[in-house]
Amino acid sequence: MNRYAVPALVLLLALSSPALASFGQGNGEIGVGFGITQFDDNTFDETGTGFAVRGGYNITKLFEIEGQLSQVSADVDNAVVTDAEVSATTLMVNGVFNFHPRPTIVPYALFGLGTTDVEVDAAGASADDSSTAYQFGGGSRFYFGKDKKMAARVEVSWINEDTFDESSTHTNIVGGLTWKLGN
């Protein structure tokens, strides 16, 4: 079975589930984000930029299952490696714990499990490696507009992966938009 099959199936189910209520149980969301990643200084010690898509389904008002696909890349030019590019593609299934201090502000904490594929291109040669990855982090959604169906989303997370025989933790800072599915 393809390593992306289970997370992709969860993402597909999350995006196709009907949303019938206000933010909470039975509701869904989709979103996009742009951000920066500080690669672990044990590996590349570079800052990259990336893009992510995500979709989730609220099982209860407080708990959501979310699928996330992200891709980040950076140019590497340091004392060890020059004129190289590193890219990481990550597919995660996250458990998101939503808090509701106000109807328009929904902070959250998340923990995810998935896979990361890291590719390095240097001097006409390339190498890649994959590993299981996990992430933890948190952020908030800030809903706006007449129907409060769109939100600005900010998040900080840490992804731990073990590629090229090196355990690494990368820091992500992401901002984006999310759309509520349903009423």
C-alpha positions as CSV (number, residue, x, y, z in Angstrom):
1,M,0.0,0.0,0.0
2,N,1.3,3.5,-0.9
3,R,2.5,5.4,2.2
4,Y,0.2,8.3,1.2
5,A,-2.9,6.2,0.8
6,V,-4.2,6.5,4.4
7,P,-3.6,10.2,4.9
8,A,-5.0,11.0,1.5
9,L,-8.2,8.9,2.3
10,V,-8.7,10.8,5.5
11,L,-8.2,14.1,3.7
12,L,-10.7,13.1,1.0
13,L,-13.3,12.0,3.6
14,A,-12.8,15.3,5.6
15,L,-13.4,17.4,2.5
16,S,-16.4,15.4,1.3
17,S,-18.2,15.3,4.7
18,P,-21.4,17.4,5.0
19,A,-21.3,20.3,7.3
20,L,-24.6,21.1,8.9
21,A,-24.0,23.4,11.9
22,S,-22.1,26.4,13.0
23,F,-18.4,25.9,13.8
24,G,-18.4,22.7,15.7
25,Q,-19.7,19.2,15.4
26,G,-20.5,18.1,11.9
27,N,-18.8,21.1,10.3
28,G,-15.9,21.1,7.9
29,E,-13.3,23.5,6.6
30,I,-10.7,23.8,3.9
31,G,-7.8,26.2,3.7
32,V,-4.5,27.3,2.2
33,G,-1.4,28.8,3.8
34,F,1.9,30.3,2.9
35,G,4.8,30.3,5.3
36,I,8.4,29.9,6.3
37,T,10.3,26.9,7.6
38,Q,13.5,27.1,9.6
39,F,15.2,23.8,8.8
40,D,17.0,22.2,11.7
41,D,20.5,23.5,12.2
42,N,21.8,19.9,12.5
43,T,20.9,19.4,8.8
44,F,20.6,22.4,6.5
45,D,20.3,25.4,8.8
46,E,18.4,27.4,6.1
47,T,15.1,29.1,5.9
48,G,12.7,28.0,3.2
49,T,9.3,29.1,1.9
50,G,6.3,26.9,1.3
51,F,2.7,26.3,0.6
52,A,0.1,24.1,2.3
53,V,-3.5,22.9,1.7
54,R,-5.6,21.4,4.4
55,G,-9.1,20.2,5.1
56,G,-10.8,19.1,8.3
57,Y,-14.0,17.7,9.8
58,N,-15.2,18.5,13.3
59,I,-16.1,15.3,15.1
60,T,-17.2,17.4,18.1
61,K,-17.2,21.1,18.9
62,L,-13.8,20.7,20.4
63,F,-12.1,17.9,18.3
64,E,-11.3,18.0,14.6
65,I,-9.5,15.6,12.2
66,E,-7.5,17.4,9.6
67,G,-5.5,16.4,6.6
68,Q,-2.6,18.6,5.6
69,L,-0.3,18.5,2.5
70,S,2.7,21.0,2.5
71,Q,5.7,21.6,0.4
72,V,8.7,23.8,1.3
73,S,12.0,24.5,-0.4
74,A,15.1,26.5,0.3
75,D,18.4,27.3,-1.4
76,V,21.4,25.9,0.5
77,D,24.6,27.8,0.4
78,N,26.7,27.3,3.5
79,A,30.2,26.2,4.5
80,V,29.4,22.5,3.9
81,V,27.1,22.6,0.9
82,T,27.0,25.3,-1.9
83,D,24.5,25.9,-4.7
84,A,22.0,23.3,-3.6
85,E,18.3,23.1,-3.2
86,V,16.4,21.2,-0.5
87,S,12.7,20.5,-0.6
88,A,10.4,18.7,1.8
89,T,6.9,17.4,1.1
90,T,4.9,16.5,4.1
91,L,1.5,14.7,4.4
92,M,-0.1,14.8,7.8
93,V,-3.2,13.7,9.6
94,N,-3.7,16.1,12.5
95,G,-5.9,15.9,15.6
96,V,-6.9,19.5,16.3
97,F,-8.3,20.6,19.7
98,N,-10.4,23.8,19.2
99,F,-11.1,26.3,21.9
100,H,-14.0,28.8,21.7
101,P,-13.3,31.9,23.8
102,R,-15.3,34.1,21.3
103,P,-17.5,33.2,18.3
104,T,-15.0,34.8,15.9
105,I,-11.8,33.6,17.5
106,V,-11.0,29.9,17.6
107,P,-7.5,29.1,19.0
108,Y,-6.3,25.5,18.7
109,A,-3.6,23.0,19.5
110,L,-2.7,20.2,17.2
111,F,-0.7,17.0,17.0
112,G,-0.2,15.2,13.7
113,L,1.3,12.0,12.3
114,G,2.3,11.4,8.7
115,T,5.3,11.2,6.3
116,T,8.0,13.6,5.0
117,D,10.0,13.2,1.8
118,V,13.1,15.3,1.7
119,E,15.0,15.9,-1.6
120,V,18.4,17.5,-2.1
121,D,19.6,18.7,-5.5
122,A,23.2,19.7,-5.8
123,A,25.7,19.9,-8.6
124,G,23.5,18.0,-11.0
125,A,22.9,15.1,-8.6
126,S,20.0,14.5,-6.3
127,A,19.2,12.4,-3.3
128,D,16.0,11.8,-1.4
129,D,14.8,10.0,1.7
130,S,11.4,9.6,3.4
131,S,10.4,8.9,6.9
132,T,7.5,8.9,9.3
133,A,7.0,12.4,10.8
134,Y,5.0,13.9,13.6
135,Q,4.2,17.5,14.3
136,F,2.8,19.5,17.2
137,G,1.8,23.2,17.4
138,G,-0.9,25.7,17.7
139,G,-2.5,28.7,16.3
140,S,-5.8,30.5,15.9
141,R,-8.5,31.3,13.3
142,F,-10.0,34.8,13.2
143,Y,-13.4,34.7,11.5
144,F,-14.6,37.7,9.6
145,G,-17.3,38.8,7.1
146,K,-21.1,38.9,7.3
147,D,-21.6,35.2,7.7
148,K,-18.2,34.5,9.5
149,K,-17.4,31.7,7.0
150,M,-13.9,32.9,6.2
151,A,-11.0,33.1,8.7
152,A,-7.4,34.3,8.7
153,R,-5.3,31.5,10.2
154,V,-1.9,31.8,11.9
155,E,0.0,28.8,13.2
156,V,3.4,27.8,14.6
157,S,4.3,24.1,14.5
158,W,7.3,21.8,14.8
159,I,7.8,18.8,12.5
160,N,10.1,16.0,13.6
161,E,11.4,13.6,10.9
162,D,14.3,11.2,10.5
163,T,15.7,11.4,7.0
164,F,19.3,10.8,5.8
165,D,20.0,9.1,9.1
166,E,19.5,12.4,11.0
167,S,16.7,13.2,13.3
168,S,15.6,16.8,12.6
169,T,13.0,19.2,14.0
170,H,11.9,22.0,11.7
171,T,10.0,25.1,12.8
172,N,7.1,26.3,10.6
173,I,5.3,29.7,10.8
174,V,2.3,29.8,8.5
175,G,-0.4,32.3,7.7
176,G,-3.4,31.6,5.5
177,L,-7.1,31.6,4.9
178,T,-9.7,28.9,5.8
179,W,-13.3,28.6,4.7
180,K,-16.0,27.0,6.8
181,L,-18.1,24.4,5.1
182,G,-21.7,24.4,6.2
183,N,-23.8,26.9,8.1
